[in-house]
Amino acid sequence: MLPTFSLVQDNLRASMEALELLRQNADHISSKLEVKTGLRRKVAAVKITIGKETSDGLTTRLNESISLLSLALQAWTIDEGHLSRKPKDDARLNKKYTASRFGRFVVAYTTTTGAWQAYLQLPSWLSSSVYELQSTPTGCGWMYNYRVYNAISSNSKIIQKITEGDKDGILELFKAREASPFDKDERGQSLLYHAASSKNFDICKLLLRLGLREALVEKCGPYGKSPLAPPVFDPSRSHPDKIWLEIAGLFQSYMDEPETSMLLRMFEYHRTCDYGDEYLRIFRQRFLPKYYHGPLIHRLEAFRLGSFHCQDYNTLRLLLAEDQKFTSFDVSESSGTGFSLVHSIAVAFSIRFADELIPFKRDWIMWWLSPFRDVWSDMVQGVASVAIVKDLHIVEKIQPWDAYQVPCWRGSPLISVIGGALCYLSPDVSFVHWDNVFQGCIQKWVSILQESGVDLMLYGEQEAATLDKSFRSSFDASAIEASRNEIRNIMPRGNERMTFRRAERADREMWNQNHWVPIRLLKLKFGQTPEEWQIIWAPEFECMANEFWQLIEKGETTMPGSWVDG
């Protein structure tokens, strides 16, 4: 499989075009020589010799394209982690910008890269200044960035000038050192955010020229907003003013973020009140204009991320393809990328269908609490109908968002059906419902596969064999232990409320990874009808008991050779 690195693909395309032009030129020369004989043939040969510069130019172009392709492949080889850029890989500080009587000092360090960052806020009675120092290792040493700015009030003079669009007044405050372009309000919001929210295009342009490009992709904490938020949330969803599109275009021209990072950023604009996931669509349109023209793997990753908690089924379809269709090419290609569509749709189906299998009475006005509709079954059928046998059994490792208290699991799409249901259940849904949910999800899954033309006996034989051999421990204590060292994507706070909607789950935050329930898959029963399918499983409560007694009966550690008896 060829690398999906965009630089490699672009140079490969250019090399193929250069080769095709050279081949066409050679065919043209051969055709000229073949149709002529005698003196005419000699004259044609002389003309070809004189016009040799064209062939030489095409040959040179091909050589240069191949050289650039080689460099692109080297860059791809060096950048081995280009698809695994996670927010936790960066040194991120828990910054607070409210006034502090005693000041604040925070240091963060990243073990993966060796980068570190320090943040010092002086006591409010002494100064409003904030000092930041960043250190990043480079190929030949270290690179240091030092910045001083102020933590200001949202009613300060500089923010008032920005809101009024007073460009001269802003420059005057900067010149007099009464303000800095890097100042932030008590929520951590930059001056660029206030310029965008007040629809001042010229002020946005000025601040970006003064070096506020980094503010476009900064995270402002749980309550602050990025400058990208106003062009997404404030305009009319269907008929935005022209000025909003101009501001969005300006911001997009200044951003130089990897596409995988922008995909994660897109899900920060997911909101509970947005039943059609429209804000997600608006962000994609305004800040990812080349979304459908980039590598397929980026769309597959977005589909995987959205499969856990998108509210509208059309959102998932649009994350994959502009025409909202599942094709055999997309399904087969996805099986080799680590973002299999069959796995993604298995998670999307079971994490929603699990809610239908738990007894819960809803009033008519609470229809939105149900995350499942028949269209989700139709989506499973749409993917399964174009999948081949290999796609239905492809083994893959699935990493849920960090909000789900479930280990990362490895297995076939059938295991992902159980994993999706477990994401919904664990750990606070009553344990008495778990078996009904697991059995119901599996039986519904195989019934949809049967409607798509899958032979359940052949499918079950292979699934049962691989489960016995490799996947019994997909969700057990060892999987939980291994998952505690995994870096997962961080789910934004608003998305968590959208994911766990039941009223009785309001106290879910009290649970943490110490409460994860390990389960062990024992056997898969299958037959020609969906009703014959059953997963045999058992909770590993003895593992919890073992940890408890190890803690209680832990003996004293003595140094070898000491005078104290062990």
Phi, psi and omega per residue, in radians:
M1 nan 2.318 -3.134
L2 -1.284 2.597 3.079
P3 -1.053 2.510 3.108
T4 -1.645 0.171 3.068
F5 -1.033 2.180 -3.022
S6 -1.056 -0.619 3.135
L7 -1.117 -0.702 3.107
V8 -1.149 -0.785 -3.116
Q9 -1.106 -0.714 3.141
D10 -1.112 -0.762 -3.119
N11 -1.273 -0.562 3.061
L12 -1.139 -0.723 3.105
R13 -1.091 -0.735 3.130
A14 -1.134 -0.672 3.122
S15 -1.154 -0.722 3.116
M16 -1.122 -0.670 3.108
E17 -1.148 -0.727 3.121
A18 -1.124 -0.700 3.111
L19 -1.126 -0.703 -3.140
E20 -1.143 -0.707 3.105
L21 -1.117 -0.713 3.120
L22 -1.153 -0.675 3.116
R23 -1.152 -0.725 3.110
Q24 -1.105 -0.685 3.117
N25 -1.134 -0.713 3.125
A26 -1.145 -0.708 3.098
D27 -1.110 -0.660 3.134
H28 -1.122 -0.736 3.132
I29 -1.156 -0.747 -3.137
S30 -1.096 -0.708 -3.141
S31 -1.141 -0.585 3.111
K32 -1.169 -0.703 -3.107
L33 -1.291 -0.565 -3.067
E34 -1.240 -0.601 -3.056
V35 -1.472 -0.111 -3.102
K36 -2.036 2.598 3.138
T37 -2.343 2.841 3.043
G38 1.096 -2.318 -3.067
L39 -1.122 -0.655 -3.136
R40 -1.092 -0.627 3.124
R41 -1.131 -0.719 3.137
K42 -1.155 -0.712 3.109
V43 -1.099 -0.723 3.120
A44 -1.107 -0.679 3.117
A45 -1.115 -0.676 3.111
V46 -1.122 -0.754 3.130
K47 -1.082 -0.683 3.131
I48 -1.148 -0.695 3.123
T49 -1.108 -0.747 3.129
I50 -1.116 -0.672 -3.133
G51 -1.562 0.446 -3.094
K52 -1.159 -0.337 -3.103
E53 -1.060 -0.595 3.129
T54 -1.091 -0.809 3.124
S55 -1.129 -0.726 3.123
D56 -1.092 -0.688 3.130
G57 -1.124 -0.728 3.120
L58 -1.168 -0.653 3.102
T59 -1.126 -0.747 3.115
T60 -1.086 -0.724 3.126
R61 -1.075 -0.718 3.128
L62 -1.138 -0.752 3.132
N63 -1.077 -0.736 3.137
E64 -1.155 -0.689 3.126
S65 -1.117 -0.705 3.123
I66 -1.162 -0.665 3.105
S67 -1.094 -0.766 3.113
L68 -1.141 -0.635 3.091
L69 -1.112 -0.697 3.108
S70 -1.089 -0.747 3.111
L71 -1.126 -0.680 3.122
A72 -1.113 -0.695 3.101
L73 -1.135 -0.652 3.088
Q74 -1.127 -0.740 3.112
A75 -1.091 -0.696 3.118
W76 -1.142 -0.680 3.134
T77 -1.134 -0.729 -3.141
I78 -1.168 -0.716 -3.103
D79 -1.527 1.141 -3.056
E80 -1.135 -0.475 -3.083
G81 -1.706 0.497 -3.050
H82 -1.186 -0.287 3.111
L83 -1.818 0.011 -3.068
S84 -2.108 0.542 3.082
R85 -1.271 1.962 -3.099
K86 -1.993 2.673 3.137
P87 -1.018 -0.536 -3.098
K88 -1.336 -0.129 3.112
D89 -1.272 -0.354 -3.076
D90 -1.649 2.660 3.051
A91 -1.328 1.908 -3.078
R92 -2.059 2.310 -3.134
L93 -1.711 2.590 3.023
N94 -1.520 1.404 -3.031
K95 -1.456 2.479 3.009
K96 -2.250 2.411 -3.036
Y97 -1.991 0.050 3.059
T98 -1.248 2.706 -3.127
A99 -1.084 2.437 -3.109
S100 -2.231 2.296 -3.119
R101 -1.200 -0.575 -3.076
F102 -1.865 -0.073 -3.108
G103 1.450 3.058 -3.135
R104 -2.474 2.552 3.051
F105 -2.494 2.162 -3.096
V106 -2.363 2.464 3.059
V107 -2.253 2.390 3.078
A108 -2.228 2.527 -3.100
Y109 -2.389 2.412 3.122
T110 -1.896 2.082 -3.100
T111 -1.269 -0.490 -3.066
T112 -1.198 -0.681 -3.086
T113 -1.941 -0.306 -3.088
G114 1.477 0.111 3.137
A115 -1.377 2.615 3.058
W116 -2.464 2.809 -3.054
Q117 -2.567 2.361 3.127
A118 -2.110 2.516 -3.083
Y119 -2.347 2.169 -3.131
L120 -2.241 2.106 3.042
Q121 -1.974 2.142 -3.108
L122 -1.256 2.715 3.080
P123 -0.986 2.492 -3.035
S124 -1.098 -0.521 -3.135
W125 -1.320 -0.235 -3.136
L126 -1.734 -0.805 -3.105
S127 -2.915 2.756 3.058
S128 -1.672 0.152 -3.041
S129 -1.301 2.574 3.055
V130 -2.216 2.370 -3.118
Y131 -2.063 2.319 3.100
E132 -2.230 2.369 3.076
L133 -2.283 2.190 3.134
Q134 -2.076 2.469 3.095
S135 -2.285 2.231 -3.112
T136 -2.291 2.232 3.101
P137 -1.207 2.470 3.077
T138 -2.122 -3.105 -3.104
G139 -1.124 -0.481 -3.077
C140 -2.181 0.316 3.126
G141 2.771 -2.346 -3.116
W142 -2.302 2.622 3.065
M143 -2.067 2.227 -3.109
Y144 -1.971 2.435 3.051
N145 -2.189 2.222 -3.122
Y146 -2.144 2.300 -3.081
R147 -2.482 2.443 3.073
V148 -2.167 2.285 3.079
Y149 -2.619 -3.051 -3.059
N150 -2.078 2.539 2.974
A151 -1.637 1.918 -2.952
I152 -2.010 2.942 3.080
S153 -1.463 2.652 3.107
S154 -1.206 -0.164 3.076
N155 -1.801 0.229 -3.091
S156 -1.178 2.893 -3.071
K157 -1.106 -0.697 -3.082
I158 -1.151 -0.674 3.130
I159 -1.230 -0.616 3.068
Q160 -1.102 -0.725 3.112
K161 -1.103 -0.692 3.129
I162 -1.144 -0.764 -3.141
T163 -1.087 -0.632 3.131
E164 -1.376 -0.252 -3.108
G165 1.354 0.443 -3.102
D166 -1.483 1.545 -3.080
K167 -1.117 -0.772 -3.139
D168 -1.117 -0.703 3.130
G169 -1.133 -0.636 3.105
I170 -1.131 -0.824 3.140
L171 -1.107 -0.606 3.124
E172 -1.150 -0.719 3.096
L173 -1.145 -0.678 3.093
F174 -1.127 -0.743 -3.104
K175 -1.148 -0.646 3.141
A176 -1.439 0.018 -3.135
R177 1.058 0.493 3.033
E178 -1.504 -0.174 3.111
A179 -2.719 2.853 3.114
S180 -2.269 2.578 3.090
P181 -1.036 -0.343 -3.066
F182 -1.693 0.122 3.133
D183 -1.069 2.649 3.125
K184 -2.336 2.603 3.102
D185 -1.460 -3.073 -3.036
E186 -1.146 -0.270 3.076
R187 -1.659 -0.007 -3.111
G188 1.511 0.159 -3.115
Q189 -1.440 2.382 -3.074
S190 -1.409 2.955 3.063
L191 -1.109 -0.526 3.131
L192 -1.130 -0.605 3.084
Y193 -1.088 -0.792 -3.124
H194 -1.162 -0.599 3.083
A195 -1.151 -0.695 -3.138
A196 -1.229 -0.754 -3.100
S197 -1.165 -0.423 3.087
S198 -1.640 0.131 3.029
K199 1.080 0.639 3.125
N200 -1.764 1.627 -3.090
F201 -1.066 -0.783 -3.087
D202 -1.129 -0.663 3.120
I203 -1.190 -0.688 3.067
C204 -1.026 -0.781 -3.132
K205 -1.103 -0.727 3.124
L206 -1.083 -0.838 -3.096
L207 -1.142 -0.644 3.095
L208 -1.148 -0.662 3.097
R209 -1.177 -0.464 3.129
L210 -1.470 0.051 3.004
G211 1.894 0.304 -3.110
L212 -1.589 0.435 3.134
R213 -1.044 -0.688 -3.115
E214 -1.099 -0.465 -3.125
A215 -1.121 -0.377 -3.137
L216 -1.119 -0.547 -3.046
V217 -2.023 0.170 3.109
E218 -1.281 2.607 3.022
K219 -1.711 2.281 -2.993
C220 -1.772 0.334 -3.132
G221 1.498 -3.042 -3.019
P222 -1.222 -0.408 -3.035
Y223 -2.003 -0.377 3.127
G224 -1.367 2.879 -3.120
K225 -2.187 2.559 3.076
S226 -1.327 2.744 3.030
P227 -1.040 -0.337 3.116
L228 -1.298 -0.275 -3.060
A229 -1.191 -0.816 -3.109
P230 -0.992 -0.776 3.112
P231 -1.147 -0.260 3.125
V232 -1.634 -0.852 -2.997
F233 -1.569 -0.587 -2.971
D234 -1.378 -0.668 -3.082
P235 -1.243 2.917 2.983
S236 -1.082 2.396 -3.079
R237 -1.166 -0.609 -3.059
S238 -1.715 -0.586 -3.092
H239 -2.346 1.292 -3.129
P240 -1.224 2.592 3.060
D241 -1.119 2.662 -3.098
K242 -1.057 -0.608 -3.086
I243 -1.098 -0.594 3.116
W244 -1.158 -0.710 3.124
L245 -1.162 -0.609 3.106
E246 -1.176 -0.726 3.107
I247 -1.132 -0.759 3.110
A248 -1.074 -0.732 3.110
G249 -1.119 -0.667 3.094
L250 -1.102 -0.830 3.139
F251 -1.085 -0.753 -3.112
Q252 -1.087 -0.601 -3.133
S253 -1.232 -0.390 -3.118
Y254 -1.651 -0.224 -3.084
M255 -1.449 2.424 3.126
D256 -2.343 0.881 -3.105
E257 -1.639 2.524 3.009
P258 -1.045 2.592 -3.080
E259 -1.078 -0.587 -3.135
T260 -1.141 -0.616 3.089
S261 -1.208 -0.661 3.131
M262 -1.184 -0.538 3.087
L263 -1.112 -0.768 3.105
L264 -1.134 -0.684 3.138
R265 -1.119 -0.584 3.141
M266 -1.023 -0.657 -3.092
F267 -1.328 -0.147 3.029
E268 -1.241 -0.252 -3.099
Y269 -1.790 0.359 3.065
H270 -1.480 2.301 -3.085
R271 -2.287 2.585 -3.122
T272 -1.086 -0.692 -3.075
C273 -1.319 -0.116 -3.041
D274 -1.719 1.452 -3.001
Y275 -1.159 -0.455 3.135
G276 -1.678 0.167 -3.109
D277 0.955 0.644 -3.041
E278 -1.202 -0.607 -3.136
Y279 -1.122 -0.605 3.072
L280 -1.085 -0.771 3.121
R281 -1.130 -0.708 -3.131
I282 -1.129 -0.742 3.111
F283 -1.060 -0.772 3.141
R284 -1.067 -0.746 -3.108
Q285 -1.161 -0.638 -3.007
R286 -1.608 -0.465 -3.064
F287 -2.122 -0.063 3.026
L288 -2.268 1.120 -3.040
P289 -1.142 -0.411 -3.125
K290 -1.797 0.433 -3.044
Y291 -0.968 -0.821 -3.062
Y292 -1.433 -0.129 -3.126
H293 -1.811 -0.023 3.117
G294 -1.548 -3.023 -3.136
P295 -1.057 2.523 -3.140
L296 -1.055 -0.573 -3.045
I297 -1.086 -0.525 3.113
H298 -1.185 -0.681 3.111
R299 -1.235 -0.599 3.087
L300 -1.145 -0.667 3.110
E301 -1.170 -0.723 3.095
A302 -1.095 -0.694 3.101
F303 -1.077 -0.735 3.128
R304 -1.123 -0.789 -3.128
L305 -1.098 -0.729 -3.120
G306 -1.320 -0.348 -3.092
S307 -1.112 -0.382 -3.109
F308 -1.366 -0.604 -2.958
H309 -2.583 0.129 3.056
C310 -1.093 2.460 -3.065
Q311 -1.487 -0.585 -3.058
D312 -1.897 2.322 -3.126
Y313 -1.125 -0.525 3.117
N314 -1.127 -0.476 3.111
T315 -1.059 -0.803 3.138
L316 -1.099 -0.747 3.136
R317 -1.057 -0.731 -3.132
L318 -1.256 -0.471 3.078
L319 -1.190 -0.412 -3.136
L320 -1.639 -0.834 -3.037
A321 -2.587 2.541 -3.115
E322 -1.153 -0.556 3.123
D323 -1.543 0.040 3.065
Q324 1.093 0.485 -3.101
K325 -1.923 2.537 3.007
F326 -1.645 2.196 -3.135
T327 -2.023 2.730 3.124
S328 -1.103 -0.565 3.118
F329 -1.118 -0.837 -3.128
D330 -1.079 -0.731 -3.105
V331 -1.166 -0.785 -3.117
S332 -1.198 -0.693 3.114
E333 -1.147 -0.643 -3.100
S334 -1.140 -0.453 -3.084
S335 -1.183 -0.287 3.138
G336 -1.890 0.154 -3.054
T337 -1.871 -0.190 -3.029
G338 1.582 0.001 3.095
F339 -2.265 1.008 -3.091
S340 -1.015 2.318 3.108
L341 -1.153 -0.572 3.131
V342 -1.161 -0.724 3.069
H343 -1.106 -0.798 -3.096
S344 -1.081 -0.743 -3.115
I345 -1.276 -0.477 3.060
A346 -1.135 -0.758 3.094
V347 -1.145 -0.813 -3.122
A348 -1.021 -0.684 -3.132
F349 -1.224 -0.944 -2.974
S350 -1.265 -0.550 -3.112
I351 -1.215 -0.371 3.098
R352 -1.688 -0.687 -3.120
F353 -1.199 -0.441 3.113
A354 -1.009 -0.607 -3.138
D355 -1.139 -0.560 -3.133
E356 -1.237 -0.385 -3.046
L357 -1.611 -0.023 3.121
I358 -1.782 2.242 -3.138
P359 -1.066 2.152 -3.134
F360 -2.851 2.143 -3.098
K361 -1.612 2.168 3.128
R362 -1.970 2.469 2.969
D363 -1.323 2.828 -3.095
W364 -1.071 -0.534 -3.087
I365 -1.342 -0.162 -3.125
M366 -1.801 0.540 -3.121
W367 -1.034 -0.540 -3.049
W368 -1.211 -0.244 3.124
L369 -1.213 -0.329 -3.133
S370 -1.515 2.029 -3.120
P371 -1.470 -0.119 -3.026
F372 -1.876 2.416 3.006
R373 -2.367 2.879 3.128
D374 -1.089 -0.396 -3.121
V375 -1.135 -0.437 3.093
W376 -1.197 -0.618 3.039
S377 -1.148 -0.671 3.112
D378 -1.099 -0.622 3.118
M379 -1.170 -0.709 3.074
V380 -1.042 -0.783 -3.141
Q381 -1.122 -0.641 3.122
G382 -1.115 -0.682 3.112
V383 -1.301 -0.787 -3.086
A384 -1.130 -0.558 -3.084
S385 -1.221 -0.383 3.127
V386 -1.891 0.049 3.136
A387 -1.538 2.628 3.034
I388 -1.723 3.051 -3.071
V389 -1.000 -0.718 -3.134
K390 -1.039 -0.698 -3.117
D391 -1.157 -0.583 -3.099
L392 -1.306 -0.293 -3.108
H393 -2.087 0.168 -3.064
I394 -1.075 2.339 -3.127
V395 -1.621 2.331 -3.053
E396 -2.652 2.715 3.057
K397 -1.735 2.246 -3.088
I398 -1.908 2.267 3.079
Q399 -1.976 1.862 3.094
P400 -1.225 2.896 2.981
W401 -1.037 2.771 -3.089
D402 -1.166 -0.315 -3.127
A403 -1.235 -0.391 -3.109
Y404 -1.501 2.172 -3.075
Q405 -1.558 1.113 -3.094
V406 -2.426 2.460 3.124
P407 -1.209 2.749 2.948
C408 -1.125 2.380 -3.074
W409 -2.147 2.774 3.105
R410 -2.221 2.300 -3.133
G411 2.982 -2.907 3.125
S412 -1.508 3.030 3.085
P413 -1.005 -0.523 3.091
L414 -1.127 -0.653 3.063
I415 -1.145 -0.615 3.116
S416 -1.192 -0.475 3.028
V417 -1.088 -0.771 3.097
I418 -1.169 -0.715 3.134
G419 -1.079 -0.731 3.108
G420 -1.105 -0.744 3.100
A421 -1.110 -0.682 3.132
L422 -1.152 -0.622 3.076
C423 -1.013 -0.663 -3.138
Y424 -1.301 -0.662 -2.996
L425 -1.433 -0.753 -2.919
S426 -1.347 2.461 -0.133
P427 -1.851 0.026 -2.898
D428 -1.741 -0.188 3.058
V429 -1.289 2.381 -3.069
S430 -0.872 2.368 -3.044
F431 -1.117 -0.373 -3.095
V432 -1.190 -0.314 -3.107
H433 -1.584 -0.229 -2.944
W434 -1.081 -0.803 -3.072
D435 -1.118 -0.748 3.115
N436 -1.052 -0.681 -3.130
V437 -1.183 -0.815 -3.135
F438 -1.040 -0.853 -3.097
Q439 -1.150 -0.726 -3.126
G440 -1.121 -0.716 3.139
C441 -1.147 -0.759 -3.123
I442 -1.150 -0.769 -3.122
Q443 -1.141 -0.682 3.099
K444 -1.175 -0.687 3.136
W445 -1.059 -0.875 -3.090
V446 -1.243 -0.479 3.084
S447 -1.167 -0.630 3.090
I448 -1.207 -0.701 3.098
L449 -1.081 -0.695 3.129
Q450 -1.095 -0.717 3.092
E451 -1.130 -0.427 3.140
S452 -1.504 -0.011 3.087
G453 1.755 0.239 -3.131
V454 -1.501 2.345 3.064
D455 -1.367 1.944 -3.039
L456 -1.154 -0.529 3.138
M457 -1.182 -0.840 3.112
L458 -1.124 -0.725 3.130
Y459 -1.102 -0.772 -3.112
G460 -1.185 -0.662 3.128
E461 -1.028 -0.808 -3.115
Q462 -1.227 -0.689 -3.141
E463 -1.153 -0.730 -3.141
A464 -1.127 -0.702 -3.134
A465 -1.147 -0.784 -3.121
T466 -1.228 -0.577 3.101
L467 -1.140 -0.812 3.124
D468 -1.054 -0.609 -3.033
K469 -1.476 -0.662 -2.912
S470 -2.312 -0.426 -2.863
F471 -2.012 0.260 3.118
R472 -1.125 -0.540 -3.044
S473 -1.712 0.364 -3.070
S474 -1.071 -0.538 -3.081
F475 -2.214 0.346 -3.058
D476 -1.512 -2.977 -3.061
A477 -1.096 -0.628 3.135
S478 -1.166 -0.636 3.089
A479 -1.161 -0.669 3.103
I480 -1.133 -0.765 -3.140
E481 -1.081 -0.744 3.133
A482 -1.171 -0.599 -3.090
S483 -1.230 -0.376 -3.133
R484 -1.197 -0.266 3.090
N485 -1.797 0.087 -3.135
E486 -1.502 2.503 3.033
I487 -1.625 2.082 -3.105
R488 -1.956 2.811 3.035
N489 -1.224 2.410 -3.094
I490 -1.525 2.108 3.117
M491 -1.395 2.221 3.096
P492 -1.023 2.667 -3.045
R493 -1.024 -0.725 -3.127
G494 -1.094 -0.577 -3.138
N495 -1.221 -0.541 3.134
E496 -1.106 -0.729 3.124
R497 -1.128 -0.532 -3.138
M498 -1.336 -0.462 -3.050
T499 -1.420 -0.655 -3.092
F500 -2.034 1.536 -2.942
R501 -1.581 -0.390 -3.027
R502 -1.050 2.410 -3.076
A503 -1.065 -0.624 -3.097
E504 -1.289 -0.012 3.126
R505 -1.795 0.335 -3.078
A506 -1.131 -0.502 -3.111
D507 -1.654 0.412 -3.065
R508 -1.113 -0.443 -3.076
E509 -1.119 -0.331 3.138
M510 -1.241 -0.273 -3.136
W511 -1.517 2.586 3.069
N512 -2.448 -3.001 -3.029
Q513 -1.180 -0.266 3.069
N514 -1.256 -0.227 -3.134
H515 -1.768 0.063 3.116
W516 -1.015 2.394 -3.115
V517 -1.727 1.970 3.106
P518 -1.343 2.371 3.055
I519 -2.226 2.680 3.137
R520 -2.129 2.258 3.101
L521 -1.481 2.205 -3.034
L522 -1.788 -0.775 -3.036
K523 -2.835 2.625 3.052
L524 -1.977 2.106 3.021
K525 -1.688 2.407 -3.094
F526 -2.514 2.916 3.130
G527 -2.867 -2.942 -3.092
Q528 -1.400 -0.279 3.109
T529 -2.060 2.619 -3.131
P530 -1.022 -0.551 -3.104
E531 -1.136 -0.357 -3.131
E532 -1.446 -0.177 -3.093
W533 -1.425 2.398 3.142
Q534 -2.752 2.407 3.059
I535 -1.783 2.222 3.089
I536 -1.655 2.164 -3.077
W537 -2.518 2.925 3.136
A538 -2.656 2.445 3.061
P539 -1.304 2.535 -3.135
E540 -1.685 1.102 3.133
F541 -1.163 -0.472 -3.140
E542 -1.124 -0.444 3.091
C543 -1.160 -0.720 3.099
M544 -1.130 -0.709 3.122
A545 -1.110 -0.678 3.124
N546 -1.090 -0.768 3.113
E547 -1.095 -0.671 -3.141
F548 -1.098 -0.852 -3.084
W549 -1.238 -0.513 3.044
Q550 -1.114 -0.639 3.124
L551 -1.240 -0.725 -3.089
I552 -1.262 -0.746 -3.015
E553 -1.663 0.285 -3.129
K554 -1.120 2.107 -3.102
G555 -1.427 2.906 3.119
E556 -1.289 2.444 3.116
T557 -1.614 2.183 3.130
T558 -2.035 2.601 -3.133
M559 -1.315 2.319 3.114
P560 -1.029 2.345 3.114
G561 1.505 0.046 -3.115
S562 -1.362 2.917 -3.139
W563 -1.396 -0.208 -3.121
V564 -1.505 2.279 3.118
D565 -1.186 2.454 3.104
G566 -1.362 nan nan
